[in-house]
Amino acid sequence: MRYHTYSPTSAHPSGKHPHGTTATVESHSGLVSIYAKPSSHAEIVGSAPCGAQLVVLGRQAEWHAVRYGPYQGFVSGDSIVLNY
């Protein structure tokens, strides 16, 4: 799996993630699916509710690689807002 990674991706000593490495879920349906691959046809490995904070690991085209709790996968850039 190749995608552009944000650096650094580890938590800051304050407990917060560094600038640009988190995103907030925004969904009219209430949940956003987390996919195994950057495609809406891929296996769904988890989901995140509207307002949830995701750790952004990288980007591949319009998809973002994320971690949310025990889930790691991809979400569409249309369903999240990056926190700068």
N, C-alpha and C positions, 0 to 999 in steps of 0.2 A: 504494500500500500504506500503510495507516494503522495504527499501533500505538503504544502508550504507550512512550516512550523513557526509558531510564535515563540520568541525567546525573551525572558525565561518563562517556563511553564510551571515552575514550582512555586509554592506559596511564599509570600514575603514573611519575614520574621514577625510582622504585626498580625499575621493570620489572614491578611487579605492577599488576593492575587495581584501581581503587578499590573500596571496599566495595560489595558487591551487584552487581557487573557480571560475575561469572563463575559457572559452574555445572559440576557434575560429572555425567557420564553414569552412570546406574544402569540396567542392563538385564539381565534374566534370559536373554535370547537372545544376548547378547554384543555386538550392534550396535544402534545407534539410527539410524533414517533421518532425514535432513534433507530437508524438503519445500520445494518452490518457493512454496507457499501454505500458510496455516494449516488444512490438511485432510489427513487420511490418504488421500484420494483424489487428491491433487495429485501432480505429477511429483516423483520422488525425485531430488534434485540431488547427494546425497552421503550419507555415513554416518560415525558416530563410534563407536569401541569403548568398552566399559564402562570407566570410570575416566578417560576423556578430559576435558580441561578445555575448556569452550566459553566464548566471549565472548558475554555476553547484551546484545543491542542494544535490546530492548524486549519488550513483551508485548501479545498480542491474545487476550482471553478466556483459555482454558486453554492457549494456545500461546505459546511464546517465540521471538522472532526472535533468531537466533544467527549467529555466525561461528566456523568451525572450519577452520583452514588456508585452503585456497582456496575453501571452500564457505560460502555464506551462504544462509540460509533459515529454516525453522521446525521446531521440535521440540515434541512434546507435553510439557506440564508434568509428566505422570506419569512421564516417562523421565529426568528430571534432578533434581538437588538444588541449589538456589541456594546459593552460598557467601557468607555474610555476615561 
